[in-house]
Amino acid sequence: MDQTIHAVVFILYLLAMLAIGIYFFRLNKSQTDYYLGGRKLNFLVTSMSAQASDMSGWLMMGLPGTAFLLTKNFGMAEAFWTALGLSIGTYLNWLILAKRLRNYSEKSGDSITIPTYLENRFRDKTHLIRIISAIFIVIFFLIYTAAQFSAGAKLFNAVFGLEYNIALLIGALVIVLYTFLGGFLAVCWTDLVQGTLMFFALLILPIIALANLGGIAETFNLAAAIAGVPEGLGFSEWTGIGSGLNALAIISIAAWGLGYFGQPHILARFMGIEKAEHIKPARRIAMVWVLITLFSAVVLGVIGKAFMSTIVSAEELIAMDGEKIFIYMVQHLLTGPYAAILAGLLLTAILAAIMSTADSQLLVTSSAISEDIGKNLFRNKINEQNTIWISRISVLAIAVIAFIIAGDPDSSVFDLVAYAWAGFGAAFGPAILMSLYWKRMNWQGTLAGILAGGISVLVWRNFIKEYIDLYELLPAFVISVIFIVVVSLLTSKPDEEIEKEFDEFIKAELQN
């Protein structure tokens, strides 16, 4: 009975998302409409869409799954520092980058994608920045989208007992359909719904579990006993400080926050907001959402460990997939006809987290293929409407490849997301950030920084990390900055036209 109710809730939710996609299908009259919603997003949709597309299934599965480890491999500490680093990164991204990118992307030829903005900002006549950027977007978003498909498959498998590949197919199809139809506006408005679901799910479920276990003290004492820390989970356990987690490891984990400056699916929200003045209220909403959801997710993993210890044997608890802890808790805490409706809504929140990110990633990747690669290959030979359809077809192609990558049921959502996050953060973060603040930067330095950052992530991840256990984002980000500065200074300064545009932009920013 419960499973049937869950299925009904899932179906109603999916139909609602498709309805939004169909509604916005008829509103897409131009490329700017399809990729940026005509730059008409209000501050509420912008803030919720930016954060919902940011967090993904990783928030509901990967982060609690890491905290679920408790003190084993410093799981709690890793989850804590990851959450803290991301919170700081979110704030800085909204504070120092959002407004400037919104205004400069419009000033530089009304740029509608990140690669196009960088090309226009530096007047790159070789088009190399645009093409190389688009290639990196395709590479890393394939990994990122695969992570979302994998999370969706784990959800359908755990809830309905579906075979992994069948579950993978169902989740992918729905995401592809409404992204294919509705473009940016459909993605952003569905994100508003999905972000709201995620927020309340991460608030409600820990509270229900705490009540079931007898309160906060009893719950965390139980978690401490499981972790082998009878004196309780204190500062050392939560942070790893004093229990073996060194400073380099903490810096490495917290470096997740650096990734924000280079995530194309998040930066697109800044570019799409209607007015720059809306950035400030959007930032406030975003920070409340981020702080509550991130730290609720960390606590959920710890509470989940305590709760499941009352349900399964010690051996089963050790073997349990921590990334499914949210699902297990819902299934055991909320049973019966009425509770099953709430359970269905909470489980739908996981699907919402997955979809809110995957749709954004598919859209940005398809725009990179059609707008940044296609237009360069077929210059002046395809019209605007054909470009939109190329983008839609690209959504399908990217989804198929991501589907194949996600085919391994043992793949870790956390690991896949970490890889892609580092790739974008290092390839684009320094380039975007410095393009908004450094006048002397030129197209050669920009290209060098993008290449150095993206390649460094790939090299570090596959060849160096086994010897130096450092999150690849941190060294790759630093390497990218060095390349931008050195190459820019060793080559000719930007043209007078570019410097004049930059000066005018900075003057206007200071006046506002």
N, C-alpha and C positions, 0 to 999 in steps of 0.2 A: 504493500500500500504506500509506504513512505517513498519508495523509489518511483512509483507512478506520479505522485505529487511533485517530486523533484523534477521529473521529466516534463510535466505540464508547465511548471514555472520556467524551466529552461527554454521550452518552445515559445512561450509567450514573450519572453525577453528577446530571443533571437528574431522573432517576427517584428517586434518593435524596432530593433536596430535596422532591419531590412526596410521597414517603412520609412525611416529617416533617410536612408540611402536613396530610395525611390523619389521621395519628396524633393531632395536637393538635386537630383538628376536633371530636372527641367530648369533649374536655376543657373546651371553652368553654361554661360554664353561665351566665355573667353578663357585663355590660359590662366590669367590672373585669378579668375573665379575658381577654376579647378584646382590650382596649386595653393592659392592664398586667400580664397574666399572674397576676392575683391578688396582686400585690406579693410574689412568691415566688422571684424570681431569685437564684441564688447569685452569689458575687463573681466567679467565673471567667466565667460566661456574661455577666454584666453588663459586665465590662471588655472582653471580646472583642467583644461585640455593639455596645457603644458606639463602639468604634474602627473596627470593620469597616463599620458603617453610616455612619460619618463619612467614611471615605476614598473610597469609591466607585471607579468606573472611572477617575476622575481620577488616582488614585494610580498605577495601572498604565499609564495612557496619557497623560493631560494633563501631569503633572509631569515624567516622563522626556522627553516631547515638547518641553517648554520647555528643559530642560537640553541636549537634542539640538542646539539652536541654537548651543551653545558661546558664543563671545563676540559673535556676531551679535545685535543688539538686547539685549545683556546677558542672554542666555538662561540661562547658568549661574548668574549672579548672582541673577537673578529666582527661579530654582528654589531656590537656597541660602537666600535670605532668606524665601521662602515656607515652606520646611521649618522653618527656625528659628522663625519667628513662630507657626506651627501647633504646634510642640513646646511652646513657652512657654504658648500659649493652652490647650493640652490640660491641662498641669499645673495652671494656675490654675483652670481649670474644675472639675477634680476636687477641688482643695484648698479653694476658697472658696465653691463653689456646690453641689456634689453633695449633701453631707450635709444642708445646710439645706433644699434643695429637697425632698429625700426626706421629711423630717420635717414641713415646713410644708405641703406639698401634702396630706399625710394629715391634719394638724391642721385645715386649712381645708376642712372638709366632705368629706374623703376624695376630693379632686379627682383625676380620672383623665386630664385633658388640660391643656395649658398655658393655653388660654383659660379653662377652668373654674377653674383655680387662681387666675388673676388676678381673675376675677369674685368668687370666694369670699373671697379675701384682702382685698379692699377693699369687700366687700358692695355691689357695683354693682347697684342695683335697676333701672337703665335697660337692663341687658344689652348695652350698647354695646361695652364692652371685649371681651366674649366674641364678639360678632358680627364686629366689625372685625378682631379677631385671627384669627378663622377665615377671613375673606376674604383676608387677607394670606397665610395658610398655603396656601390654595388657589392663589393667584396664583403665589407663588414656588416652591411644590413642583411645579407644572405645568412650570416651566422646569427645575427640578432633575431631575425624573423624565425629562423629555425628553432631558437630557444623558446619563442612564444608558442609555436606549433607543438613543440615537445611538452610544454606545460599544459596546453589544452588537451593533449592526448592523455597525459597522466590524470587530469581531472575527470574526463569521460570514462577512463578505465577504472578509476577508483570508485566513482559514483554509480556507474551503470554496469560495470563488469565487462565493458566492450573490449575486444581485442585491440591492442595498441595501435596498429596501423589503421584500423577502421575508425577508431576514435580520432586519430590524427587527421584523417580525411574529412570528417564531419566538421571539426573545429576550423580547419583551413578554408573550407568551402564558404562558410558564412562570412568570415572576415573578408575574403576575396570579393564576394558579391556586393556588399554595401560600399566597399572602397572603390570597386570598379565603377559603380553607378554614381555615387554622390560626391566623390572627390574630397577636397579639403573641408568644406562646410559640413558634410556628412560625418567626416572623421571627428571634427571638433565638437559638434553637437552630441554625437554619441559618447564622446569622451566626457562631456559634462554629466551625463547620466551614469556612466561607468565610474567616474571619479567619486561621485556621491555614494554609490553602492559600496565601493572599496572603503571609503571613510567610515561609514557606519558599521560595516562588517568587522573591521579591525577594532572598533570600539566595543561592540556588543559581545563578540565571542569570548574575549578574555574575562569580561565581567560575569558571564554565565558560568564559565569554568571555575572562577574563583568562588562563586556562590555554591557551586556543587561540591567543592573541596573543603568548604568550611571557612573560607576567608583568606586574606592575604598572608597572614603569618603561617597558617597551616600549610598553604600551598608552597610557599618558598622554603619552608623547613623540609618539606618532602623532596623538593628539587635538590636541596643541599645534601640531603641524605643519599640521593641517587648519585650525586656527583662526588660523594665521599668526602664532603666537607661538613662534618656534624656541627661545627660552630656557626654555620650559616653562609649564605652567598654575600660576601662583602665587597668592598672596593677592589680588592685584589682579583677576585673571581670575575667581576664584571669588566674590568679594564685590562687584566693580564699583568698590570704593574705589580712587581713584587713576587710574581708567581712564574717568571721565566720568559714572558713576552718582552723582547728587547725594544729599544727606542726605534731602531730601523724598521722593525716589523710593524710597529704602530703607525709610523709615518707612511709606510707602504700601504697599509690598509686605509688610512684616512685620506690617502691621495685619490681615492674614488671621486672626491669632490672636484678635483681638477678637470674631470671628464666633462662636466657640464658645459664648459665653454665651447665644446666642439661637437655637440650632438645635433645633427641637422634637423631631426624631427622635433626637437624642443625649440631650436632657433627659429624655425618656420613660424611658430606661434608669435614670437616677438615681431617678426616681419609682417604678420597678418593683422595685428591689432589696429583698430580704427584710428585712434589718436594716441600720440606719445604720452599725453597727460593721464591716460588710463593705466600706464605702467605701475604707478605707485599703489593704487588700490588693488590692482591685480597681484602685486608682490605680497601685500599683506595677507590676502586670501591664500595665496600659494604657500606662504610660510606656515600658517596655521595648519593647513592640510598636511604639509610635509612633516612637520614636527610630530604631530599626533599619529599619523599613519606609520612613520618609520619606527618610532620607539614602541608603539603598540605591537608592531610586527616582531620586534626583538623580544619583548616580554611574552608575546604569544608562544614563541618557541620554547621558552622556559616553563611557562604554565602548562603547555601541551605535554612536555616530558613528564611533569608531575602527574597530570591527569591520566595519561596512558599507562602509567605505572600501576594504577588502580584497576586497569582493565585487562592487561596482558601480563604474561610471565616476564621475568627478568631477561630470559634468553630472547624472547620475541621483541622486547623493548630495544635490546641492543641491535637486533637485525632490522629494525623498522626503518623505512625510508622517511627521514625527517622532512623532506620537501613536501610530503603529503599530510603533515601534521594538522593543518587547518581542516582538511577534508575529514580525517579520522575523528577530530574533535566534534565537528558538526554531526557526523553520523552517530556518534555515541551519546551526545548531549541532547539532541533534539529529535525525539521519536514521538510517534503518535500523529494523528491527522492534522491538528492545528500547529503543533511544533514543526511538523514536516514542511509546512508552508514557509515558515521562517528559515528552516534549514535550506530549502530550495533557493530562497533569496540570498542567503549567505554564500552558498556554493556558487550561485550566479555571479557573486562579486569576484570570485577567482576568474571566471570566464571574462568578466568585464575588464579586469586587470590585463589579461592576455590580449583581448581584442583591442583595447585602447592604445596599446603600443604597436601591435602587429599592423593595424590599419595605417598608422602614421608612417611606419617603416616602409610598407609597401608603396605608399603614395610618394614619399620622398625618393625612394629608389627608382620608381617608374618615371618621376619627373627628371631625374638625373639622366636616364636612358633617352627619353624623348627630347627634353629641352636642351640638355648639355652635350650629349653625344650625337643624337639624331640630327639636330639642327646644324652641327658642325660638319657632319658627313654629307648631308643633303641641303646645303646652304641655298635658301630661297626657292627650294623645289617642293616644299611641303607647307601648306597653309595652316592657320591656327587650329581649325577644327580637326584636321588630320593629325596634328601634334597631340591633341587630347586623346584621340583614339589610339595612337601609338602608345601613349601613356597607359591607357586602359589595358591594352594587350600586354604591355610590359608587366603590369600587376599580375596577370595570369602566369607569365613566364617565370617571374621571380618566385611566385608562390610554389610553383612546381619544383624548382631547384631547392628551395628552403624545405619543402616537404621531404625531399630525398635526404637532405642533410640531417633532418630531425628523425630519420627512420630508426635510429638506435634507441630502444626503450630505456637503456641504462645511462643515457646522456644526462649530464647535470645541467639543470637550468641556470644555476648560479655560475658555473664555469663558462658556459656559452655566452652569457650576458657580460661577464667580466672581460672576456676576450674582445667582444665587439665594442664595449664601452671604452676600453683602452685605445682601440684603433681609432675611433672617432675623436676622442679627447686629445690624443697626441697629434693626429694628422691635421685637424682643423682648429683645435682650441687656441694654440699660440698664434696661428695665422689670423683668425677672426679677431681675437682680443687686441693684438698689436696693430691690425689694420685700422682700428678705431681710435688708437691713441698715439701712434708713432708716424710722424710726417715723413721721415727719411726712408721708410720701408718701400721697397720696389717690387716689381713683379718677379724678378729673379730670386730675391730673398724669400718671397712668398712660396714660389714653386719649390725651392730647396727645402723650406721648412715643412711643407706638406709631405714631400717625398721622404724626408729624413724621419719625420714622426711616424708615418704609416709603416715604413719599412722596418724601423726600429722595433715597433710592437711585434711584427711578424717574426723578426730575427730573435728578439729577446725571449718571446714566448716559446719558440720551438728549439732554440739552441743554447741559450744562456741561463734560463730560469732554473734548470736543474742544478746549476752550480752556484748561482746567486739568487736566493729565494726572495725576490723583490717584485712587487706588482709592476708589470711592464709599462703601465701608464706613466709612472713617475720618471724613470730614466728616459723614456721616449719623448715625454713632454719637454724635459730639459734639453735634450738633443735637438729637438725642433726649434726651440727658442734660440739656441746657439747658432744653428744654421741660418735662421732668418736674419739675425743681427750681423753675422760675419759676411754672408753673401751680399746682403744689402749694402754694407759699407765698402766691400771690395768691388762693387759694380757701380755704374753711374747712378746719380740721384734721379728721382722721378722727374718727369717733364714739368715745366712751369704750370701747365694746365691742371695737372693732378695736384700739385702743391697748393694752387689757388683754390681748388675745390675743397681741399682739406681745411685750409685756413677759414674759408667761408662757413664750412660745416661746424668747426670748433667754435667760431664766433657766435653762430646761431644757437649752439648748444649752451654756451655760457649765458646768453641773454635769456634763455628759457629756464 
